[in-house]
Amino acid sequence: MNPINSIIIEGNLTRDPEYSQTPKGTPVCTLSLASNRSYRLQDEQKREVYFFSVEVWANLADVCNQYLAKGRGIRVIGRLKQDRWQGTDGGNREKVKIVAEHVEFMPRPKKKEGDDSEEGNADMNGNSDELDENADELSFSSDDTADEVDDEKVAAA
């Protein structure tokens, strides 16, 4: 039996993307995502908010950095990754994050009259053009395998 490590999550960015590059020059973009869950307990409506770190690599990181901003809705398809390290106090630490393999940009709220801002679209090679006014969402996938990216991270450490 092959183990399955896959996640699909949707939510809104809680801050602007954080963009950097590895020592070898591979782009990496970190997103902070809030996802809501609503449910009813007896006669009371309850709401929970969960916060996740999302790591985006290579050309997909470039696209996310260029077009995403705080408050924008996204859907992420990826895998879970657990980082482990030893803290300065000698204690063991760990953090689970999402490594994105596919990111969909959810529709933005409709523009107000007189708003001249432009929306953009880009493919994985960085080619861009204007969005169709009727476009509801954009979808991008990573063109690098997770193993290649992980190998580079290990080599950079």
N, C-alpha and C positions, 0 to 999 in steps of 0.2 A: 504494500500500500504506500502510495506517495503522500507525504504530508502536504496539506494545503495551507498556504499563508497568503491570504488575499483579503483586502478590505475595500469597501466602497463607502464613502462618507461625503456628506453634503453640509455646507454651512457658510458662514461669512467670515472674511478676514478681520481679525481684531487689530491689526496694524499693517503698515506698508511692508512689502517684501524686504527681506534682508539679503543682499546680493554680495557674493564674494567669489574668489577663484582659488582652486587648490594650487600648490606650488608648481604643478605641471601646466596650469592654465585652464583646467576644466571648470566651467561655471557651476556654481551651486547657489540655490536660492532657498531660503528658509521662510516658510509661511506659518502664521499662527491662525488656527482655524477654530471657530466656536460653532458647535452643533447643538441644537435644541431638541429636547424631547418633551412632549406634552402627553399627559395621561390624566385619567380621572380616578380618584380614590374616594370611594363612597360617593358623596355628592359634591366633592371639592375638586376643582380643576388644578392640577399640579404641573409645574414646569421645571425641568432640570436643564442646565447648560453644562456642556463638557468642552474642554479646551484641549487641542491637539497640536503638536508640532509636526509640520510636513516638510520634508526635504525633497527638493526638485533638482535634478542634475542635467548637465550638458545643454543642448539647444533648448530643451523644454524650460530650463532655468532662465535662459535669456528672454524667452517669450513671456513667461510669468512676470519677470521683473519689469518688462516693458509695459505690459497692459494691465497688471493687477494693482489695486490700491485698497487701503483700509475700507471695509464695508462691503466690498464686492463679493457676491455669492459665487461659490465654486463647488464642483463635484470632483472628488479625487478617487481614482482607482489605483491601488498600489498594494504594498505589502508592509507588514509590521517589522520593525527592526529594533532590537534591544541593545543599547550601548551599556557597557559596564566599565567602571573605573574605580580607582581608589582615591578617596578624597584626601585633602591636606591633613585631616585629622586621623588618617589611617583607616577610616571606615569604608566599607564597600558601598558604592553608589550605583544606581542604574536608572535608565530612562528608556521608555518605549516611545518610538516615533513612527511616523508613516513615511515611507519612501514612495514618492509618486511615480507611477509609470504612465499615467494618463490624467490630464486635467481638463475639465470642461468649465468654461467661463459662463456663468449664468447671465440671463438678460439684465441689462442695466435698467434702472427706472427710466421712464420716458423723459426725453429732453423737454425742458421748459422753453416756451417761445422766446426767441432772442438769444438762445444759447448756441454759440457758434463753435463750440468745442467739437473736435473730430474724434471718431472712434477708429481704431485700426485693427488690422488682421495681419497675421504673419504665419508663414509656414515654418517648418523646422529648419530650413536653410536661411532664415532671416529675411526672406523676401516679404515685403509688406504691400498692402493695398488698402483702400477704404472698405469698410464694411457695407454690405447691402443694408439699406435702411430697414428692411424687413427681417434681418437676421435676428434670431432669438438667442442663439448661444454659439460659442466657439468651442472647438474641441481639439486638443493637442495631445500627442503621445510622444514618449521618449524614444529616441532612435538608438540609444546606447543600452547595452545589456547591463543588468544590475551587477553581474560579476566583474565586468570591466571597471565600473565605477568603484566597486568595493576594493578591487586590487589596487587602484590608484590611491585610494584613501589610506590603505595599509602602507603602501610605499612612501606616502608623504609623511606618515607618522614617525 
